[in-house]
Amino acid sequence: MTKPFSLQPLMNLSMQQNETATRKLGQLNRQQLDAQSKLDILKQYRLDYQTRMQESTRNGMDPAELRNFQEFINKLDAAIDQQEKAVKHSKTSTQAGRSEFDATRRKLKSFDTLQQRHIQEQRKIAEKSEQKDQDEHTSKLAAYKKHDAETQNN
C-alpha cells in the first residue's frame, strides 16, 4: 500500500498562492498598459494642441487667445507629469508582482519535484513488494512440486 504524499497540503497551498500571484500579475500588467496608454494619449493630445496653437499663431491671434492656449498646454504638461509618475509607480508594482509570481512558481516547482520523487519511491516499494510476493509464490510452487514428485516416487 502506498503512502500519501505528506507535503500535499503545503503543495495545495503553494498552488493557490501561485494562482493568486498569477491573477495579480495579470491585473498589474493591465494597469501598467492602461497607465502607459493614458500617458501616450496625453502626449499626443499635447502635440496636436501645440500644432493647432502654432497654426493659429501663424494666422494671427489675439493675446488672450494665445494665453488660453499656453495655460491649457501648461495644464496638459502637469497632467503628463502626473501620468508619468503613475506609469513609474505602475512599473514598480508590476515588477514586485513579477517577483512574487516567480517566488511562488519556484516554490511550487520544488513541491512538484518532491512529489515526483515520492511517487517514484512508492513505485519502487510497490515493485519490490510485488517481486517478493512473486518470489514467495514461485518458491512455494517449487516446494509443492518437489514434495508432490517425492510422494509419487515413494
C-alpha positions in Angstrom: 0.0 0.0 0.0 1.4 3.4 -1.0 1.8 6.2 1.5 0.2 9.5 0.6 2.5 12.5 -0.2 2.9 14.1 3.3 3.5 17.5 1.9 0.3 17.6 -0.2 -1.4 20.2 2.0 1.6 22.5 1.6 1.6 21.8 -2.2 -2.1 22.7 -2.4 -1.4 26.0 -0.5 1.5 26.7 -2.8 -0.7 26.1 -5.9 -3.3 28.5 -4.5 -0.6 31.1 -3.8 0.7 30.7 -7.4 -2.8 31.1 -8.9 -3.3 34.3 -6.8 0.1 35.7 -7.8 -0.7 34.9 -11.5 -4.0 36.7 -11.3 -2.4 39.7 -9.5 0.4 39.9 -12.0 -2.1 39.9 -14.9 -4.0 42.7 -13.2 -0.8 44.7 -12.6 0.2 44.2 -16.3 -3.2 45.5 -17.4 -2.9 48.5 -15.1 0.5 49.3 -16.4 -0.6 49.1 -20.0 -3.6 51.4 -19.2 -1.4 53.9 -17.5 1.0 53.9 -20.4 -1.9 54.2 -22.9 -3.2 57.3 -21.0 0.2 58.8 -21.0 0.6 58.3 -24.7 -2.8 59.8 -25.3 -2.0 62.9 -23.2 1.3 63.3 -25.1 -0.4 63.0 -28.5 -3.1 65.4 -27.4 -0.5 67.9 -26.3 1.4 67.6 -29.6 -1.9 68.1 -31.5 -2.8 71.1 -29.4 0.7 72.6 -29.8 0.4 72.2 -33.6 -3.0 73.9 -33.5 -1.6 76.8 -31.5 1.3 77.2 -33.9 -1.1 77.3 -36.9 -3.3 79.8 -35.1 -0.3 82.0 -34.3 0.8 82.0 -37.9 -2.7 83.1 -38.9 -2.7 85.7 -36.2 -4.4 85.5 -32.8 -5.1 88.0 -30.1 -3.1 87.8 -26.8 -6.0 86.5 -24.8 -6.4 83.5 -27.1 -2.6 82.9 -27.0 -2.7 83.0 -23.2 -5.5 80.4 -23.2 -3.6 78.1 -25.4 -0.5 78.4 -23.2 -2.4 77.9 -20.0 -4.1 74.8 -21.4 -0.7 73.4 -22.6 0.7 74.0 -19.1 -2.3 72.0 -17.7 -1.5 69.3 -20.2 2.1 69.3 -19.1 1.1 69.0 -15.5 -1.2 66.1 -16.4 1.6 64.4 -18.3 4.0 64.8 -15.4 1.4 63.2 -13.1 0.7 60.4 -15.5 4.5 59.7 -15.9 4.6 59.3 -12.1 1.6 56.9 -12.3 3.4 54.9 -15.0 6.6 54.7 -13.0 4.6 53.6 -9.9 2.8 51.0 -12.0 6.0 49.6 -13.4 7.4 49.3 -9.8 4.2 47.5 -8.7 4.3 45.2 -11.8 8.0 44.3 -11.1 7.1 43.5 -7.4 4.2 41.3 -8.7 6.5 39.5 -11.1 9.0 38.8 -8.3 6.1 37.4 -6.1 4.9 35.3 -9.0 8.4 34.0 -9.7 8.8 33.1 -6.0 5.5 31.2 -5.9 6.4 29.4 -9.1 9.8 28.3 -7.8 8.2 27.1 -4.5 5.5 25.2 -6.5 8.2 23.6 -8.7 10.1 22.5 -5.6 7.0 20.8 -4.1 6.3 19.2 -7.5 9.8 17.8 -7.6 9.4 16.4 -4.1 6.1 14.9 -5.1 7.6 13.2 -8.2 10.4 11.7 -6.0 7.7 10.4 -3.6 5.8 8.8 -6.4 9.0 7.1 -7.7 9.9 5.9 -4.2 6.4 4.5 -3.7 6.5 2.8 -7.1 9.8 1.2 -6.3 8.4 0.0 -2.9 5.4 -1.5 -4.7 7.6 -3.2 -7.3 9.8 -4.7 -4.6 6.7 -5.9 -2.7 5.3 -7.4 -5.9 8.6 -9.1 -6.7 8.8 -10.5 -3.2 5.2 -11.9 -3.5 6.1 -13.5 -6.8 9.3 -15.0 -5.4 7.4 -16.4 -2.5 4.7 -17.8 -4.7 7.3 -19.4 -7.0 9.2 -20.8 -4.1 6.0 -22.3 -2.6 5.1 -23.7 -6.0 8.5 -25.3 -6.5 8.4 -26.8 -3.0 4.9 -28.2 -3.6 6.0 -29.7 -6.9 9.1 -31.1 -5.3 7.0 -32.6 -2.5 4.5 -33.9 -5.0 7.3 -35.5 -7.0 8.8 -37.2 -4.0 5.5 -38.6 -2.9 4.8 -40.1 -6.3 8.3 -41.6 -6.4 7.8 -43.3 -3.0 
